[in-house]
Amino acid sequence: MGDGQEEKNTQQVANGQEEIIAVRKNEDGDIIAFKTESGRVLDYMTALDEAKAGKLAHVDVFHKYGRDIIRSEPDGVKENNLSNMDTF
């Protein structure tokens, strides 16, 4: 990790935000749950509520398909997109 990343992680802890480190997908490939860096497992609706409250780092909530959905903050890095994360 470079100095910038370490500073970013320290800032997240100070803000009380948790980072998503893995996702669970259903048989259709849709994300149905999230695992945070502290080991918590959040179902989609709980994660949506926490994202709206600003408790999860690097995600946005937006309205699409007639409902609210969680997506990674667009930063141009494919590896940290929710759909590309490790699964659990």
C-alpha positions as a LaTeX table, in Angstrom:
\begin{tabular}{lrrr}
\hline
Residue & $x$ (\AA) & $y$ (\AA) & $z$ (\AA) \\
\hline
Met1 & 0.00 & 0.00 & 0.00 \\
Gly2 & 1.25 & 3.46 & $-0.80$ \\
Asp3 & 1.10 & 6.40 & 1.55 \\
Gly4 & $-2.05$ & 7.74 & $-0.12$ \\
Gln5 & $-3.96$ & 4.50 & 0.46 \\
Glu6 & $-2.88$ & 4.34 & 4.12 \\
Glu7 & $-4.07$ & 7.90 & 4.61 \\
Lys8 & $-7.40$ & 7.04 & 2.94 \\
Asn9 & $-7.90$ & 4.02 & 5.24 \\
Thr10 & $-7.12$ & 6.12 & 8.33 \\
Gln11 & $-9.64$ & 8.70 & 7.18 \\
Gln12 & $-12.32$ & 6.00 & 6.75 \\
Val13 & $-11.80$ & 4.79 & 10.31 \\
Ala14 & $-12.05$ & 8.37 & 11.56 \\
Asn15 & $-15.32$ & 8.78 & 9.64 \\
Gly16 & $-16.65$ & 5.52 & 11.06 \\
Gln17 & $-17.08$ & 4.01 & 7.60 \\
Glu18 & $-16.46$ & 0.37 & 6.81 \\
Glu19 & $-15.11$ & $-0.89$ & 3.53 \\
Ile20 & $-16.75$ & $-3.73$ & 1.63 \\
Ile21 & $-14.22$ & $-6.47$ & 0.93 \\
Ala22 & $-16.33$ & $-9.25$ & $-0.63$ \\
Val23 & $-19.76$ & $-9.93$ & $-2.06$ \\
Arg24 & $-22.17$ & $-12.87$ & $-2.27$ \\
Lys25 & $-24.01$ & $-13.46$ & $-5.53$ \\
Asn26 & $-27.08$ & $-15.52$ & $-6.39$ \\
Glu27 & $-27.24$ & $-18.04$ & $-9.24$ \\
Asp28 & $-28.03$ & $-15.20$ & $-11.68$ \\
Gly29 & $-24.87$ & $-13.31$ & $-10.69$ \\
Asp30 & $-26.73$ & $-10.58$ & $-8.80$ \\
Ile31 & $-25.13$ & $-9.31$ & $-5.59$ \\
Ile32 & $-27.27$ & $-10.31$ & $-2.60$ \\
Ala33 & $-24.94$ & $-9.68$ & 0.37 \\
Phe34 & $-21.77$ & $-7.87$ & 1.36 \\
Lys35 & $-18.89$ & $-8.63$ & 3.74 \\
Thr36 & $-17.15$ & $-5.69$ & 5.44 \\
Glu37 & $-13.57$ & $-5.37$ & 6.58 \\
Ser38 & $-14.67$ & $-6.02$ & 10.17 \\
Gly39 & $-16.21$ & $-9.35$ & 9.12 \\
Arg40 & $-19.84$ & $-8.26$ & 9.26 \\
Val41 & $-22.13$ & $-9.82$ & 6.66 \\
Leu42 & $-24.89$ & $-7.50$ & 5.45 \\
Asp43 & $-27.86$ & $-8.55$ & 3.38 \\
Tyr44 & $-28.62$ & $-6.22$ & 0.47 \\
Met45 & $-31.31$ & $-4.18$ & 2.25 \\
Thr46 & $-29.19$ & $-3.65$ & 5.36 \\
Ala47 & $-26.22$ & $-2.61$ & 3.24 \\
Leu48 & $-28.48$ & $-0.25$ & 1.30 \\
Asp49 & $-29.62$ & 1.40 & 4.53 \\
Glu50 & $-26.04$ & 1.69 & 5.79 \\
Ala51 & $-24.84$ & 3.11 & 2.46 \\
Lys52 & $-27.61$ & 5.73 & 2.54 \\
Ala53 & $-26.54$ & 6.64 & 6.09 \\
Gly54 & $-22.91$ & 7.07 & 4.96 \\
Lys55 & $-21.63$ & 4.10 & 6.98 \\
Leu56 & $-20.03$ & 2.27 & 4.03 \\
Ala57 & $-16.96$ & 3.60 & 2.22 \\
His58 & $-16.57$ & 3.84 & $-1.56$ \\
Val59 & $-20.18$ & 3.12 & $-2.52$ \\
Asp60 & $-23.04$ & 5.22 & $-3.83$ \\
Val61 & $-26.78$ & 4.64 & $-3.83$ \\
Phe62 & $-28.76$ & 5.57 & $-6.91$ \\
His63 & $-32.20$ & 4.90 & $-8.32$ \\
Lys64 & $-32.38$ & 2.53 & $-11.30$ \\
Tyr65 & $-34.79$ & $-0.14$ & $-12.47$ \\
Gly66 & $-37.46$ & 1.46 & $-10.27$ \\
Arg67 & $-35.54$ & 0.90 & $-7.02$ \\
Asp68 & $-32.46$ & 2.02 & $-5.10$ \\
Ile69 & $-29.26$ & 0.10 & $-5.82$ \\
Ile70 & $-25.72$ & 0.11 & $-4.45$ \\
Arg71 & $-22.78$ & 0.68 & $-6.76$ \\
Ser72 & $-19.08$ & 1.33 & $-6.36$ \\
Glu73 & $-17.98$ & 4.94 & $-6.52$ \\
Pro74 & $-16.75$ & 5.47 & $-10.07$ \\
Asp75 & $-12.97$ & 5.82 & $-9.84$ \\
Gly76 & $-11.75$ & 4.11 & $-13.01$ \\
Val77 & $-10.33$ & 1.11 & $-11.11$ \\
Lys78 & $-12.08$ & $-2.07$ & $-12.25$ \\
Glu79 & $-10.58$ & $-4.22$ & $-9.47$ \\
Asn80 & $-12.54$ & $-2.44$ & $-6.72$ \\
Asn81 & $-15.90$ & $-2.54$ & $-8.47$ \\
Leu82 & $-18.43$ & $-4.52$ & $-6.46$ \\
Ser83 & $-19.03$ & $-6.93$ & $-9.33$ \\
Asn84 & $-15.28$ & $-7.74$ & $-9.49$ \\
Met85 & $-14.71$ & $-8.31$ & $-5.76$ \\
Asp86 & $-13.96$ & $-11.64$ & $-4.16$ \\
Thr87 & $-16.99$ & $-13.71$ & $-3.25$ \\
Phe88 & $-17.76$ & $-15.40$ & 0.05 \\
\hline
\end{tabular}
